[in-house]
């Protein structure tokens, strides 16, 4: 198990709104990236998703190589 402080954990987890702002896209574009490009997310509930920073970074690296 990872030994993380709460501050560090907060840095690793992004809400949909946070990620959209960071990437400069809107929430609909995130939905496209999830459905069509495989953007990784964690479903908290059916409509609530969060994104893990390391997984997003890896996804963006792969996307830039294509």
N, C-alpha and C positions, 0 to 999 in steps of 0.2 A: 504494500500500500504506500502511496506517495505521502511524504511528510510535508504538507503545505499549510501555510498560514491562511487565514480567511482573506487577507488582502491579496495574496498571491492567487488564490482561487478565483477571486473576483476579476483579476486580470486575464484569466484563462477562459472565462465564460462571457460570451457576448449575446445580447438580446438581438432580435431581428432588427430593431430600430438602430441599435448601435452598429451592427455590421453594415446595414444599408448606408449609414452615414459615413463610415470608414471607407467603404468602397465607392461612394458617390453614386449610388443607384437607389431606386425606390424599392418598396417591399414586393411589388409585382415582378420586378426584375430578379429579385432573390428567389421568388417562386419558380421562375423560368430556369434559373441556374440549378435549383434543387431538382426539378423534374427532368430537365433536358440534359444537363451537364453533370449531374451527380454531386452537387454541392452537399457536403456532409453536415448533418445536423442531428440534434438529440431531441426527440419528441418528449416533452414533459406531459402534455395532454394532447388530444387530437389536434387542437388549434394552436397550442403554445410550443414553440421551438426555441432552442438555444443553440449556439454555435461555439465549438471549442477552438480557441485560437490556433493551437498547433495543427489541427486538422485543416483549418481554413488556409493556413500558410502552405501546407503540403498540396492542397487542391490548387491554389494559385500557381505554385511552382509547376505542377503538371500541366496546367492550362497554358502557361507561358511557353512550355516546350513543344506544344502541339502546333 
